[in-house]
Amino acid sequence: MRLAIVGLSIEIMLSSPAVTGVSALQQYDAQQMRDGDVWMVRGMLARMEEEQDVEAVPLYWATALPGGIMTADAYEMVKHKTLSLIAETPDLDGILVVNHGALEVDGLDADADADFVSAIRAQVGPHMPIGVALDLHGDMTPELLEAGTVFSVLRTAPHRDDKQTGYRAADQLIHVIRKGLKPKKVAVSLPILIPGETAVTSLPPAKELYGSLPSYDAVPGMMEANILVGFAWNDRPWTKCTAFAVSEDSVEIAREQAVKLAES
């Protein structure tokens, strides 16, 4: 089993004058991803190292400090390089994507994380499993939910669980491939905006809400449930809080857990 790792993880605040261009990017090649103890990637690599028949194939990951809108040329460069490397890499069984969820690109009138993952989906076709790891300060759209197969989201703010989140994403993807599963996904959008500064997971109510997530994961037939508080500082149509659930093969189970989580 060969699993590629790619991604573009940047938190964008549209009101910031610090435009995110090519010069602002930190770009990691395959060797740097293996050796650099890189955000979320390290958890994915750790999970794959536990399996003798699973080969990690890190390809390319780009990030930047939180800042203003990403320029179109920077985004197209990263997307083109990502898709080219995937196309040039033979015998892949799945792809892991390390993104954020609050990416915004100049001139792109769409959620940029969804655009990025959807481009990967279009490249590899409808059947290859894709695991997506996100920051809890990101947004979910129908396009992003459709493009990914399984999802893992950070569960601590301030963030302390990037390695665990990457580990869970890889674990789910391996499980899907080994069992030949076709996961079902349901997301419930909540009509509230939650600044991340008010969703510190060491304090209520985020402490209890995020602390309850393992109980949803443990429901028979479930893979993982998550909360995205959204990126409330950007006034975009897709900015919102989302509760969502992924089951192994039952839309009823996914819907029941997503609604239960949203109600809580």
N, C-alpha and C positions, 0 to 999 in steps of 0.2 A: 504494500500500500504506500503510495507516494502522495504526500500532502504539501501543497505549496503554501507559502505565507507571503502576503502582500498587504499594502494598506496606505492610507492617507489620513492622518489624524491631526486635525487642527481645530481649535475652538476659536470661532470667528465672532467678533463683536462689531456689528455694522457701523456703530457710532464712533469707533476708534479711527483716528487718522493714520495709524501705523499700518499701511497697506502691506499685505503679505505677498511679496513677489518672489521670483526665483532666488534672489540673494538671501532671502529670509529662511529658506528651507534648510532643514537638516536631512540629508539623504543617506540611507544605509543600504549598502549592497549586501550580498548573501553572507560574506565572511563577517562583516561588521554586525549583522543580525545574529550570527552564531556566537560571536565573541563578546558582544557589547552589553550583555545583561539588559536588553532593550525592553522597554515598556510593553507589557502584555505578550510580546513575542517570547519572552523567557519562560512564561508559563506554558505556552504552546509547545515549545521545545522540550520542556521538562516532561510533559505528558507523553509526547511521542517517544522519548527515550525509554519509557517503561515498556514499550512493545518492540520485540525483536524484529517483527515483520513490517514495521512502520518506518518509512524514511521521511524525515523532515526535509523540505526543499524550500528554504527561505530564498526569495527572489529579490524583493525591493520594498523598502518602507520609507515614506517621507513624513516629516512632521515639521512643526515650527512652534515657536512660543505663541501663546494667545495674542491675537492682534486683529487688525482690520481686514477688510475683504480680501480674498485671494484673487490675484489677477488672473485673467483668462489664459494668458500665455503660460503662467506657472502651472495652472491646473491641467491644461492640455498636455504639457510636457510630462507631468507625473502620470496622467492617465494613459498617454501613448506608450510611455516606457513600461508601465505595468502590463498593459495588454500585449505588447510585443514580447515581453519576457514570458508571459503565460503561453503565448502561441509558439514560442521557440522551445518550450520545455515539454518533452514527451512523457507519455504514460502517467499522467496525473490522475489520481482517483478522487481528489477533492481539493478545495481551496479554503484557506483561512484568511479572513480580512480583518485587519486591525485599523479601525476608524474611530471617530469621536461621536458624531451625530449632530454637531453644530457647525458644519462646514458651509460656507457661503462663497459663491464665485461670482465675480463681476460679469454682468450680462447674462447670467444663467437664471432664468425665471423658473427655477425648480429647486427642490432640496438637493444640494450637491452630494451628500452622502448617498442618497438614493440613486442619483445619476451615476456615481462612481461604481457602486455595487451592481447596478443594472447593466452597466457596460461590461463588467466581468461576466455577468450572467449571459448576455448576448454573445460574448466571445466563446464561452464553454458549452453553451446549449442548455436545454431545459433539464437535463438529467443529472449533471454533475453536482454533488452536494457542496454547498457553500456555507461555512460557518462564519458568523460576523460577531466581533467583539466591539462593544461600545462603551463610552463614558455615560454615566447616569445623567449628565447634564445635556444630553442630546435629545433629538426629536425622532419620532417614528412617522413614516408615511406609508400608505398602501403600497407604493412602488418598492420601498425598501423592504417591507415585510414580505412581499412577493418574491423579490430577488434572492433573499437569503433563505437558507434551509433551516438552520438553527442559530440561536442568538445567545450571547452571554453579555451581561451588563455589570459594570462596577456596582458594588453594594456598600461602599463606604465613601463618605465625604467629611473631612478631607480624605483623599484617596490613599488607601493602604493595601488594596487587594487587587492590584493590576495583575500580579502573577497568578493568583487564584482564578481571576476572570479568564485569562488566556488559557489556563489549564482546563477550565470547564468547557470552553468553546471547542478545544481540541478533543476533549473526552466525548462530547456529544457527537462531533463529526465522525470520529472513529466508530462509535456505537451505531450511527446511522448506516455507515458503509458496511460494517460487519453483518448487520441484521437485514440489510436491504430495505430500510424503513423509508416511508414517505410521510414525513412529519406534517402535522396540521397546525396552523398558526391563527390565533385570534387576538386582535388588539382592540382595546376600548379607550377612546379618547375622552379625556375629562375636560370640561369647560372651565379650567382654572389655569392661571399662570403662577409658577412657583419659582422665584429667584433662588438659585442654588445656595445663596448665603443663608436662606431660611430653612434649608433642608439638610442640616448637619446631622449625620447619622448616629452621633453619640448623644443626641438630645431628642425628646419627643417632639412631634409624632413620628419623625423619620426613623428614629431608633426602633420603634415597635414595628413599623411598616416594613422596613428592610430586614429587620430581624425575623419577620414571619416568613420570608421567602423560602427558606429550606423546607417548611411544612407544605408549601405548594409543590415544590419539586418532588417531594416524597410520595405524592398521590400516585397510585398505580396507573401506569400509562402516560404519566407526565414526563417531559424532559426538563423544562425549566420555565419558571415565571419570573418576570422582571418589571421594574418600574423605571421609566424614564421621566424625570421631572420636567424635561424640556429645557430650552434655552430662552428664558423669559425676556432677556435683554434685546432680542432681535424681534422686531415686529414683522413677522412673516406669516403667510397663511397656514404653514405647517407647524408653527410654534404652539406647543401644547404639552400637557402632561399625559402620559400613556401608561396604562397597565396592560401587559400582554403575556400570553402563555403559549407554549409550544408543547404539543403532545406527540407521542410516538406515531400514532396513526388515527386518532379520534378527534374530529372537530368538536364533538359534544363535550369531551373532557377539556379540551383547550378553551372552549367558550365558557364552560362552567367556572373554571379557575380564573380566567381573565375577568369575568364579571364579578366574581367574589372578591378578587383583589381590588378592582376598581371601586366597588362599594365600600370596602374597608378604607 
